[in-house]
Structure formats: structure tokens, C-alpha cells
């Protein structure tokens, strides 16, 4: 693949699409040409990239001629519709939706974890669910050292995971509550301001909602561990941006908190935030806008054998979506 590359971004005006543009610029990605694609309602809108205004174009099957890498962030329906056209035109699709994640023929990749799977792509590469991406970055180096047998994870997921309109709803509801006015629910099913609730996805027959099942299935796929024991509880919290997770792991080999701390201090994509003396640990207000996943509160779990507990926080619009997609694009150029 040539560098600089012709990049297309489908869903350019959405929350993730906006972050893709910012990330391409922040990482000085070698862009020869940038095509911004969206539905009819966004056509003609101007977006900034490296100081220049670029007009958003209507996506059509012919939009991908000459494109090297197409980053899709427009939902599963759009991905299924347009990914085949992009691949036929010669582009490699990096898809942020759930459309292709569990397809056994399509690699599901977090570069810090399973970049080698990218060598097997046939034109489409799937980006994982944001919670799964944030989970696997700190756990992978521990898995390599001591092999994880079981994961119990509870998520604290920000409103931004449901898009820009959900973030706006959180702000409007918070203002309404503080002003003593009625709260309107239009985007999320329950009041998000000053409240927490089970993730707003359908509950499956196994009792777990779609988000929880995605965390389990996608983590297993990326780890190449189809029988890995995982219990996930996914919760929406009144935070604007960045997901957090409380994680307990059980490993085959004994791994002390100090050993885990030493491993994570050198792990790619991880920032250790673990100051017990100051009671200072990962917080979404600080991980927002950052590329790394913050990890801390590392401690041995005396209730289980070879068990460790930790708390992590990561920007799901970045490592959970835009950044991960751009990192995959970077790998494609280098390899």
C-alpha cells in the first residue's frame, strides 16, 4: 500500500468520525487525499483537517474509487451496504461497527494485542466494541505472562458511547434537575443525569445484554481463547466521555500486584496511574482525550486463587474506536 494514502471516512460527521479526523492529524498520518462521506443530511457540511475545509460528500457505491483505506463509523447497516463496494474498488475497510466483528473470516484487532491477525485480512478489518478494546489492552500483557483463566468485569460507560446526542442529553438533563425542571428522555431509555442503569441494549436469552455478550465474545476472539471464562456487567453512568472498568482476573500462574505493576508500566498503550498514598487512580475526567488506557488500583484479591483486581479508564471514542482504527491504518501502511 502506498504512502501517503487516500483515506475515506464514512460517517465523518458523527462522534467517532470527528475523532478519526483529529487522530489522523494528531498522529501526523500520511494523508495524500481525504474523502469525507456521509448520508444526505450531512452533504455539503465543511469539516476542518490540517487547517483546510473539506466538504462532506454523499456516500455512494462509487465513492471508493482510488481509496486506499476506508474507515467506517456509520453503523452496521451502512457497513454491510458499502463495505463490499469499497473492497471491490480496492480499498481496505476498517470498520467500527458490529457488522463483521464475529465473522470468523474477518480479523477483529487491537494492534497492541493481536496485530498479526491483520495479515489474514481479505479487505475488511473489524474494530472491537469499545469496552472490549479498553479491557484487552491492559490484560493482554498479563495474559502473556501468567495466562488468564477467568475475567470478571463491571463497566462504567460514559454517555458518549451512545453518541453525541446522548452527551447532549446528559447535559440538558443535569441542567433540568439542578433547575428543578422536568427531565426529558429522548435518546436513552432512562434518566442518565445523577443516575446509573444497565446498558441500554437488548437483554438476550442468557440474561446478559448485547454489550455484555460483545465483551465476552470479542475478548475471546482477540485472545484466541474460545473457552475463556468471562462475566461482564455493563452499566451506563452520568459521565460525558471515557469508559471505566472494574476488573478481577484469575491467572494460571501466581502474579503479584508488584509484578503486574512492573509489567503494565512498560506495556504499550497503557499508562500506570496507581498512587496508593495519595489515593490517586484512573479517572475518566483525566483519561478523556488521551490515547493510553489508564490502569491502577492494582491489588491481590484474597478471595480467589492467583487473583488480581484493578481499575481502568480509557477514552472509548479514541482507543475504543477512532484511535484503534487509525492504528490499524498505520499498520497497513508499514506492512
C-alpha positions in Angstrom: 0.0 0.0 0.0 1.4 3.4 -1.0 2.2 6.2 1.4 0.8 8.8 1.7 -2.6 7.2 1.3 -6.0 8.2 0.1 -8.2 7.9 3.1 -12.0 7.9 3.1 -14.0 8.3 6.3 -17.6 7.1 6.2 -19.7 8.7 9.0 -17.4 11.7 9.1 -19.8 14.0 10.9 -20.5 11.6 13.8 -18.8 11.5 17.2 -16.3 8.8 16.1 -15.8 10.3 12.6 -14.9 13.6 14.1 -12.3 11.9 16.4 -10.9 10.0 13.4 -10.0 13.3 11.7 -8.5 14.7 14.9 -6.5 11.5 15.4 -5.2 11.4 11.8 -4.0 14.9 12.4 -2.6 14.4 15.9 -0.6 11.3 14.8 0.6 13.1 11.6 -0.8 10.2 9.4 0.4 10.5 5.8 -2.7 11.5 4.0 -2.5 12.2 0.3 -6.2 12.8 -0.1 -9.1 12.8 2.4 -12.7 11.9 1.3 -15.4 12.6 3.9 -18.5 10.6 3.3 -21.9 10.6 5.0 -25.7 10.4 4.4 -27.7 13.1 2.6 -28.4 15.2 5.7 -24.7 16.0 6.1 -23.8 16.6 2.5 -22.0 19.9 2.0 -21.1 20.4 5.6 -17.5 21.6 5.9 -15.0 19.9 8.3 -11.5 21.0 9.2 -8.4 18.9 8.6 -5.0 20.4 9.0 -6.4 23.9 8.7 -8.3 23.3 5.5 -12.1 23.0 5.0 -13.2 19.7 3.3 -16.8 19.3 2.2 -18.7 16.2 3.1 -19.9 14.1 0.2 -22.8 11.7 -0.3 -21.7 8.1 0.1 -22.4 6.0 -3.0 -21.1 2.7 -4.2 -18.8 4.7 -6.5 -17.3 6.8 -3.6 -14.4 4.4 -3.0 -12.6 4.6 -6.4 -8.9 5.3 -5.7 -9.3 5.0 -2.0 -6.6 3.0 -0.1 -8.1 2.8 3.4 -11.8 3.4 4.2 -12.6 4.0 7.9 -16.3 3.2 8.5 -18.1 4.8 11.5 -21.7 4.9 10.3 -23.3 1.9 11.9 -23.7 -1.8 11.0 -26.3 -1.3 8.3 -24.2 1.2 6.3 -21.1 -1.0 6.8 -22.9 -4.1 5.4 -24.2 -2.0 2.4 -21.0 -0.2 1.4 -18.0 -2.3 2.6 -18.4 -4.8 -0.4 -18.3 -1.8 -2.8 -15.2 -0.4 -1.1 -13.3 -3.7 -1.2 -14.3 -4.2 -4.8 -12.8 -0.8 -5.6 -9.5 -1.9 -4.0 -9.8 -0.2 -0.6 -9.2 -1.9 2.8 -12.1 -1.3 5.1 -11.5 -0.7 8.8 -15.0 -1.0 10.3 -16.1 0.5 13.7 -19.5 -1.2 13.7 -20.6 -4.6 15.0 -21.3 -5.8 11.4 -18.3 -8.0 10.9 -16.7 -8.5 14.4 -17.7 -12.1 14.9 -17.3 -13.2 11.3 -14.6 -15.9 11.5 -13.1 -14.8 8.2 -12.6 -11.2 9.3 -9.9 -10.2 11.8 -11.0 -8.4 14.9 -8.0 -6.4 16.0 -6.5 -4.3 18.8 -2.9 -3.7 17.5 -1.3 -4.0 20.9 -2.9 -7.4 21.3 -3.2 -9.3 18.0 -1.7 -7.2 15.2 -0.6 -10.5 13.5 -4.2 -11.2 12.7 -4.1 -8.3 10.3 -2.0 -10.3 7.9 -5.1 -12.5 7.3 -7.4 -9.8 6.2 -9.3 -10.1 2.9 -10.3 -6.4 2.6 -12.2 -5.9 5.8 -10.9 -5.5 9.3 -13.2 -5.1 12.3 -12.7 -2.7 15.2 -13.9 -4.2 18.5 -16.6 -2.9 20.8 -15.2 0.0 22.8 -15.5 -1.8 26.2 -13.7 -4.8 24.9 -10.9 -2.7 23.4 -10.3 -0.9 26.7 -10.4 -4.3 28.6 -7.9 -6.2 26.5 -5.1 -3.5 26.3 -4.0 -3.9 29.9 -5.0 -7.6 30.3 -3.0 -8.9 27.3 0.5 -8.4 28.7 -0.7 -10.0 32.0 -2.2 -12.9 29.9 1.1 -13.4 28.2 3.0 -13.6 31.5 0.6 -15.7 33.6 -2.3 -16.8 31.3 -5.7 -15.5 32.4 -8.2 -18.2 33.2 -11.1 -16.0 34.2 -12.2 -12.4 34.0 -15.0 -10.6 35.9 -15.5 -7.1 34.6 -18.0 -4.3 35.5 -18.1 -1.3 33.2 -18.9 2.3 33.9 -19.8 3.5 30.5 -20.0 7.2 29.5 -22.8 8.8 27.6 -20.5 9.4 24.6 -20.7 5.6 24.0 -24.2 6.3 22.8 -23.2 9.2 20.6 -23.1 12.9 20.6 -26.9 13.2 21.2 -26.6 11.2 24.3 -23.9 13.5 25.6 -26.1 16.5 24.9 -29.0 14.7 26.7 -26.8 14.2 29.8 -26.0 18.0 29.9 -29.7 19.0 29.3 -30.9 16.6 32.0 -28.3 17.7 34.5 -29.3 21.4 33.9 -33.0 20.5 34.3 -32.5 18.6 37.5 -30.5 21.5 39.0 -33.1 24.0 37.9 -35.9 21.9 39.3 -37.4 21.3 35.9 -38.9 18.1 34.3 -36.3 15.8 32.8 -36.8 14.8 29.2 -35.7 11.3 27.9 -35.3 11.2 24.2 -32.0 9.3 23.4 -31.5 7.0 26.4 -34.3 4.9 27.9 -33.8 6.2 31.5 -32.6 9.4 33.1 -28.8 9.5 32.8 -28.2 12.6 34.9 -27.5 11.7 38.5 -28.3 8.0 37.8 -26.8 4.7 36.6 -28.6 1.9 34.8 -28.0 -1.3 32.9 -26.5 -0.7 29.5 -29.2 0.3 27.0 -29.0 -2.7 24.7 -31.4 -5.6 24.4 -31.2 -8.4 27.0 -30.6 -11.8 25.4 -32.0 -15.1 26.4 -28.9 -15.8 28.5 -29.8 -12.9 30.8 -26.9 -10.7 29.5 -27.4 -7.6 27.4 -25.8 -7.2 24.0 -22.9 -5.1 25.3 -22.0 -7.7 27.8 -22.2 -10.5 25.3 -20.0 -8.5 22.9 -17.3 -8.0 25.6 -17.2 -11.8 26.2 -17.3 -12.9 22.6 -14.9 -10.3 21.3 -12.3 -10.7 24.0 -12.3 -14.5 23.4 -11.8 -13.9 19.7 -8.9 -11.4 20.1 -7.2 -13.6 22.7 -7.7 -16.7 20.6 -9.2 -18.3 23.7 -12.7 -19.5 22.8 -13.3 -21.0 26.2 -12.0 -18.1 28.3 -14.3 -17.7 31.3 -15.7 -14.1 31.4 -18.5 -12.5 33.3 -19.4 -8.9 32.3 -21.8 -6.4 33.7 -22.2 -3.2 31.7 -23.6 -0.1 33.2 -24.3 3.4 31.8 -23.1 6.2 34.1 -23.5 10.0 34.0 -20.0 10.7 32.6 -19.6 12.6 29.4 -16.6 10.8 28.0 -14.3 7.8 28.7 -15.4 4.4 30.0 -14.1 2.9 33.2 -13.9 -0.8 34.2 -13.5 -2.7 37.5 -11.7 -5.9 36.6 -10.8 -9.0 38.5 -8.7 -11.7 36.9 -7.7 -15.2 37.9 -4.4 -16.5 36.4 -2.8 -19.9 36.0 0.5 -18.7 37.4 0.8 -16.6 40.5 1.2 -12.9 39.7 1.7 -10.4 42.5 0.4 -6.9 42.4 4.0 -5.7 42.2 4.8 -7.9 39.2 1.6 -6.8 37.4 2.5 -3.2 38.1 6.0 -3.7 36.6 4.6 -5.4 33.5 1.9 -2.7 33.0 4.4 0.1 33.5 6.1 -1.0 30.3 3.1 -2.2 28.3 2.2 -0.5 25.0 -1.0 1.6 25.1 -1.1 1.6 28.9 -0.5 4.4 31.4 0.0 3.3 35.0 -1.9 5.6 37.5 -1.5 3.8 40.8 -0.6 6.1 43.8 -2.0 4.5 46.9 -0.5 7.1 49.2 -2.5 9.9 47.5 -5.5 7.6 46.8 -4.9 8.6 43.1 -6.1 6.2 40.5 -7.6 6.2 37.0 -10.5 8.6 36.4 -12.5 9.3 33.2 -12.0 13.0 33.6 -8.3 12.5 33.1 -8.3 9.7 30.5 -10.7 11.7 28.3 -8.8 12.8 25.2 -5.8 10.5 25.9 -4.6 7.7 23.7 -3.5 5.4 26.5 -5.7 3.2 28.8 -5.1 4.3 32.4 -4.6 1.4 34.8 -4.4 1.4 38.6 -5.8 0.2 41.9 -3.7 -3.0 41.4 -4.1 -5.3 44.3 -4.2 -9.0 45.0 -7.6 -10.5 45.6 -7.5 -12.7 48.7 -10.9 -14.2 47.9 -9.6 -16.2 45.0 -6.5 -18.2 44.0 -4.0 -16.3 41.8 -6.5 -13.4 41.6 -5.8 -9.8 40.9 -8.1 -6.7 41.0 -7.6 -3.4 39.1 -9.5 -0.4 37.8 -9.0 1.1 34.3 -10.3 4.1 32.4 -10.0 4.8 28.7 -11.4 7.1 26.1 -13.8 4.9 24.2 -14.0 7.4 21.3 -10.3 7.0 20.9 -8.9 3.7 22.0 -12.4 2.2 21.8 -12.9 3.5 18.2 -11.1 6.2 16.3 -7.5 5.7 17.6 -7.7 1.9 17.2 -8.9 2.4 13.6 -6.0 4.8 12.8 -3.5 2.4 14.5 -4.7 -0.3 12.2 -4.4 2.0 9.2 -0.8 2.8 10.3 0.0 -0.9 10.5 -1.4 -1.4 6.9 1.0 1.3 5.6 4.0 -0.1 7.3 3.3 -3.7 6.4 
